[in-house]
Structures are given as structure tokens and as C-alpha cells.
Amino acid sequence: MTKLDFSEKNKNAADSFHAQRNTLKKVFKGDKVLCEHCQQPLSLIPAQDGIAFVSCSKGCTKIELELE
């Protein structure tokens, strides 16, 4: 039986998670962080129904945050 190798997929997922986490840390700290696609600044959009977003004005970067 052939074993499936998910190591590359797992590494990509981990890298993506860490990049988003670091972006969120910078935004919450008040640093100016630009969208990698449109170069517009990212900002925190307040919670609605327990959900907030970190997004650029065009919406090409949108990180959803669940608030408790």
C-alpha cells in the first residue's frame, strides 16, 4: 500500500497560518501594514454578530476573526 505524503501541504498551511498571525499582530499593534495585492493599508473592521475582519479597502485581503 502506498503512503500519501502530506508534508508539503502541511508546511504550506503552517506557513500561511504564521504569515496571517504575524500580519494580525502588526495591525493590532498599530503598525501600518499594506495589502500584498493592492498596497492599500489593512484595517480592523469592527465586530458584527461576533465577527470582525482585518481587510483592505478593496477587500482583496480579508481575514475573518471570531470574537468571544
N, C-alpha and C positions, 0 to 999 in steps of 0.2 A: 504494500500500500504506500502511495506517495504522500509525503508530508507537505502541507502547504506552508509557505514561508511568508509570514505577515510582518517580518521585521522592518522592511522598508515602509510599509503603510503605517505601522505603529510609530516609526521615527518621524514621518511627515506629520502625523496627528499631534504628536508631542511638541514638535517644533511650532506648529500653528498655535497650539494652546499657549505655549510660553510667549510667543510674539504678541498674542492678544492680551495676555496678562500684563506684560510689560507696557503695552500701549495704555491699558486702563490705569495702571499705576501712575504713569506720566500725566494723563488727563486729570486724574483725581488730585494730583499734587499741584496742579495749576500750570504745568508746562504747556507750551504751545506745541501741539502735535498735528502734523499735516496728513491728510488722506494720501495714501500712496498712489491713488489713481488720478485724482483731480487737483491735488495740492491745496485743497481748502482746509481750514482748521477743523479739528474734531471738537465737538462739544457735548456736554451731558444734556439730554432731553429729559425733563422731569417725569416722574412715575405717573402712570395711568393704569389703574387696576393692578397695582403691584408689579408693573413692568416699566423699566426705564431703558433708555438707549444712549449709547455713545455713537454719534453719527456726524458726518459732514453735511453741509447744507444741500448738496445734490443727492445725498442718500446712497452713494456708491459704496461707502463703508458704513455698516450698521451693525453694532454689537449690542445684542439684547441682554439686559440684566434683570434677573428676578430678584425682587426685594421681599424681604420677610418682615 
